[in-house]
Amino acid sequence: MATGTRERILEAACDLIASDGIDDVRIARVANRAGASTALVHHYFSTREELLEQALLHSFDRVADDRFGGKHEADASATAGLARMIDECLPLPGLQEREWVLWVELWLRAARDPALRPVAAQLYERYRDWVAEAIRAGIENGEFAAADPDSLAERTMAFADGFGVRALLRDPQVDTERARREIAALLADELGLEHGALG
C-alpha cells in the first residue's frame, strides 16, 4: 500500500508539472490531486524540491522501463519496428506529449544542477541502445544496408529531439507529422530503404 501511495503522489506531481510548469507546483496541490494529505506527502518527501526531483525521476524510470527496458516488440519486420519506434520518439498528443514536457523540465534542471546530469546521460544511453538495437537487427537480417548502428542512432535521436521540441512548441513549420517524415527520410537514406518504407 505504501508503494502505491508514493507512486500516486509522484504521478500527481508529474501531471501538475506537465500542465502548469515545475515552478507552479505546490505540495498542497499535489496532495489534493493525489487524494492525500499534505502531511502524507511530507512523510515521503521532506521538501518540495525533493518531491519534484523524484517525480521527474519516477517518470523517466517508468518510461525507460516501458520503452527501452525489454526486447523489441514482435513486429512483422525490422522496418515495421523502426517505423513504430519513430512514432514513440515524438510528442504525440496524450501521454507522450506529457513525457516530452517532463523531459524538457529535466533538461532545464540538469543544465543548472550537475547532480542531475548523470540521470539524463543514463536515459540517453538507454535510448540510444534501444534505437541502435533495432537498426542492428535490420542489418543482420538483410532488410537494411550496412551502417554504423550506434552513430545512426545518435543522429536519429538528435533529429527526434530537434524536430520534437519544435513540434511540442507548436512551431507552424514543424508539426509531429513533418518531424516523423524527416526522421523517416534520414533513416531510409542511411539504411537503403525506399522513401515511404517507414511510413
Secondary structure, 3 states (H helix, E strand, C coil): CHHHHHHHHHHHHHHHHHHHCHHHCCHHHHHHHHCCCHHHHHHHCCCHHHHHHHHHHHHHHHHHHHHHCCCCCCCCCHHHHHHHHHHHCCCCCCHHHHHHHHHHHHHHHHHHCHHHHHHHHHHHHHHHHHHHHHHHHHHHCCCCCCCCHHHHHHHHHHHHHHHHHHHHCCCCCCCHHHHHHHHHHHHHHHHCCCCCCCC
